[in-house]
């Protein structure tokens, strides 16, 4: 058993040496610490999701709320973001106590253009793939289902990782996800700002958890 555990530890050390390595699996999504509209912190922003006032309405979604649970399934060819999140009209520091404040259900899949970043360990939905072909929905507390589509910034539609230098995206050293979205009927213009900005932590599978536990028991035995 010792060589097997040593190999597992070696893989963990190698992953740490090369920054946040993205593997296929399910990730728990959290708020990013550097959202431009913070506070409150959020993992998704969709301004003017509703034209609630005569001003520019900021809508953000708190992935860390006690009632939120947003996850992401990653494969070599797809990225699926889904779950429930608390959100509403952001008035600067809190959500407005209005009909837009509540639970939203998001379901979005990138299946076109997903692949590894050139010369990096990040993944992306590359520019050059058809724009606004990846899609999903957000269901609001009002019972409305609003269409979502991906939007390119001129370089890519979505990126997952810790940047080319492995130092992280916008000050977060782990894995971040960021990319731009259109919301509303087909042909709706892009609204600044409407984008993902979250952090992601891999959820270990039962087999991986068992392996980690086995490694800990063997290490304890060696210490004895």
Steps between C-alpha positions, in 0.01 A plus 500: 500500500783746570599562135136569414457759777834659412391532138175666611695749712734564211210590274371748759844663526530520121157660475594762759822577315311578181224712654134406512464199272154444354381141492172358379241480774245700699592832662330708767474862388550796735506879483810662355665751738556765230162566340482861381152552651590363846365506766318269515736242351367292212574229244275630221394846389221576251434873485158608374368146531187697577454867420389563855572874522586789272866454597743224401391202712777274632396141569746274681477145635653384827640147453605484868156564650371228733222415253728501193654192342663556161720233344693440182563172316817504290593251228753525220232633264239671719445728799158488669412764763182440695324547831312741722628838617369785708500827309327822418533867419825620650466844659857515629571291806174305495208387286188711463203364696284464192347230278839422342659392828498121532619171359602465136568174315783503246575235239761568234708268281810572294532219244635686197862616491604354838867405519841564659655845485799504262826470699318503834312266734184715507195404296295734286217541253715639225444800281431377149235259620156626394395786725183457707466129418544378858187564700294454812236662716443681826167460679402793720290534818227648281466169314662627180753293303752727328734372229878529539764479226877530502667814367861545390720784623700476178737235638277233657152444641593330827815401685559267793827496692762723659641700204820451300729573797312265739460791746123504465232719347455841661683412818350157569774237503278197432269413211269774372238498227423814301324581175232714344130441445203642313157468655156532345358415158724412205661817366496685832806726533770431755449691824802612702552331734363151446745223579612210713762572764534215749750276674489120471603216732506139386260276694690177573334178389429232764793300361739792534383568855557136590848517348582813700379330817711194425804718444444671836468168685818365342686817588379474861615139519846596374526770771415244768 
